[in-house]
Amino acid sequence: MSARLAPSPAVRRALAVFGLCTLVIVLLDALVADEATPRGDDRIYELMAQHPFATHTFPFAYRILVPTLVHVLPFGHTFSFNLLAWLCTGASGAVAYVLLRRFDVPDLVAAGLGVVLASSPGLLIVSLRDGRNTDAATVLVMLLAVLFMVDRRPRALAVTLLVAALTRESAMFLVPLTYALWAERWVDRDALRRTALVCAPAILVYAALRLGLPTVGREQVKGYGAGLVQGRIDNVSEGLRAWRTEGRRIALAFGPLWLLAPFALRTTPFARRGLVLVACCLASMTFALDWGRMVLLAAPVVLVAAGVVLERHRRLVLPVLLACLSVNAGYAIHMDRGGVRDGIDHNGLPPYPVR
C-alpha cells in the first residue's frame, strides 16, 4: 500500500480501539446468558424488523433505523440485531477515544475509557437482549455528533443528526447542545443561525415520522396518558418510589466516573456547556422510567469531563479504570447469575400493547 493510501497513525489507533472494544463486547455477550426469547419492548423491535413501517407501539414506532437495517440485512433477525449492537458498541468506544483525544487526554487513558464505555452495563444489556434495543446506536450517534460539534464540521453534523432522528427521539437533545457548544455568549445570533441550518433537516425528518407513521398504545405508555402536567408528576413519583432501583441504574451508567466529572466544571468550558445535555437527560426522566438509560445519553459529556480530570491527576488513572472495569465485570456476573432471568425473562409485561 502506498504511503498516500495508508491510514494515519491516529486512524490506526482508533481502528485498534474499535477492534478491542468490539472484541470485549462480543466476549462478554458470549460469556453472559442472553434473554431466552424477545418479549415486551424487545418483541416490539422484532415486530418492527418484520414490517418497519406498519402500525407499531408508541413511541417505538418512530425508532425505525435499527429495525429497518435488520429488515434489509441478508441474515436472520437475531444475528442482525446482535451484529448491529456489537458494531455500534465497538464504534462507540472508538469514537469516545477520538473525542477524548481532542481534549488532549492521553492515548492509553482515552482507550481505557473507550473500553469502559463499551463494557458498561448500559451497552452490555443491549447485547444481552440480542441487540433488540436502540441504545447502542443512540450512544454512537450522540458521540459522533458531539465530535463533529467540537471539530466544527457542520455538514457531517447535519448528516449525523439526520441519522439520530431516525434512531431514537431522545437523540434530538443534540439540537440544544449544538447551540450551547457553538455560542460565544448567551444570545449569539450567528450561532443560532448556524445551529438552525444544521439541525433543520433532522427536525423536519423527525416531524415527518411523528406525523406520518401510525402508532397504537400512546395512552397506555406511562407519562403520556394522564396529560402534560399530570403525566410528568406521575412519572417522577413512580421513579422516586423505586429510588433504590433507579438510583442503582443511574450509578451503574458511569460508575466511578460520576465522582470525577464534576471536578472538570471549573476549568473546562466543554464540561460546563455540556450541562445542557445533562439537563435534557434529567428532563427526559419525567417522560420515561429506567432513568439509567436516560443518563447514558450524557456519555459524551461525562467521559470528556472524567478524562480531563484523569489527564490532570495521573495517579488516579489506574485505580479509576480498574474500579470502572470491576463495576462492569460485577454487573456482567450478576446478569449471568440471575439478572437476565429475573430482570428480563421473568419481568412483567408492559402496560401498553406489544405491537
Secondary structure, 3 states (H helix, E strand, C coil): CCCCCCCCHHHHHHHHHHHHHHHHHHHHHHHCCCCCCCCCHHHHHHHHHHCCCCCEECCHHHCCHHHHHHHHCCCCHHHHHHHHHHHHHHHHHHHHHHHHHHCCCCHHHHHHHHHHHHCCHHHHHHHHCCCCCCHHHHHHHHHHHHHHHHHCCHHHHHHHHHHHHHHCHHHHHHHHHHHHHHCCCCCCHHHHHHHHHHHHHHHHHHHHHHHHCCEECHHHCCCCCCCHHHHHHHHHHHHHHCHHHHHHHHHHHHCCHHHHHHHHCCCCHHHHHCHHHHHHHHHHCCCCCCHHHHHHCCHHHHHHHHHHHHHHCHHHHHHHHHHHHHHHHHHHHHHHHHHHHHHHHCCCCCCCCCC
